[in-house]
Amino acid sequence: MSQEHCDACRKMQDTIRKHEEILTQLIHFVGNNHERIILMEKDVKSTRYQHLIS
């Protein structure tokens, strides 16, 4: 394999690792905050149309 190909593979592997780290952090964040996120979503839905009612 050429050096360029190896460099390209290495860059792709680095990118994949970074994406895996970001996804892992996101999964942990959602797992730790899912109840709060659900409450926030319910609050947004309940206030979304308040301007039409008033």
Secondary structure, 3 states (H helix, E strand, C coil): CCHHHHHHHHHHHHHHHHHHHHHHHHHHHHHHHHHHHHHHHHHHHHHHCHHHHC
